[in-house]
């Protein structure tokens, strides 16, 4: 879908996995997240989202609503939200109350992005859900139940159980996905849609086409609004960016091998750590990963925008050194803020 948009025409945001790096703690990771959010606010980022993952030694955002409150409390204007809450892990009433509380504390700044995957392995999912295995097929019903807590006047019959805080609050709901399921649902319900291009690149274009072709205007949106995720590692030189990106690549290798761990320091040559199969898997995953200097990243983002016609981009930068991570996001902001 060709587009005439420029990078300066769209919003840019951050998806933070609150990485716990080797040699540091979850507390360090969360403090770094707040520091990044405060810088992002100054640099003009639209949103700062954190993601729900469980039983992951390298990710500190498992208590996602708590982290959102911490980030929102330390910032002033940037929107803060979930990218996302894995709704099948929770009772919709609990999420309505949590996000109703957040919206009451930080009015007009909270986003609720919802996913249907567990955000973890099946053993941990069973520990979270405390019930029979579910494959996400009831996700539409869970979203509808959650929505009814915010808008009880539209529930039929009138709901006896009430979300307080939550009831009557206008909290934007996004559907997030890495396949066609949520794309179709978001379109049919007239909701904004976020696609995880950063880890499901091959499904990106079909999902966006499906979302747009099935979109029905609603009280929330009159036209489709698609956000796409991009892995970006930016540095002052291409060579330094390539080196920094090996931390993210090592993290993917750990997941591929079934041994997730903390984010590791960069190495000089990632090929030294890969089998041929792993090297091919890294290459496939990197279709919508952009690594390089400012010019390299800007050119890559322009091509990505031309290919996707995105309304918004959200960036994930898994970088070991916090100062280098700040620099990467600063370079990105410079690209989008130029006039």
Secondary structure, 3 states (H helix, E strand, C coil): CCCCCCHHHCEEEEEECCECECCCCHHHHHHHHHHHHHHHHHHCCCEEEECCCCCCCCECCCCHHHHHHHHHHCCCCCEEEEEEEEHHHCCHHHHHHHHHHHHHHCCCCEEEEEECCCCCCHHHHHHHHCCCCCCCCCHHHHHHHHHHHHCHHHCCCCCCCCCCCCCCCCCEEEEEECCHHHHHHHHHHCCEEEECCCCCHHHHHHHHHHHHHHCCCCCCCCCCCEEEEEEEEECCCHHHHHHHHHHHHHHHHHHHCCCCCCECCCCCCHHHHCCHHHHHHHHHHHHHEEEECHHHHHHHHHHHHHHHCCCEEEEECCCCCHHHHHHHHHHHHHHHHCC
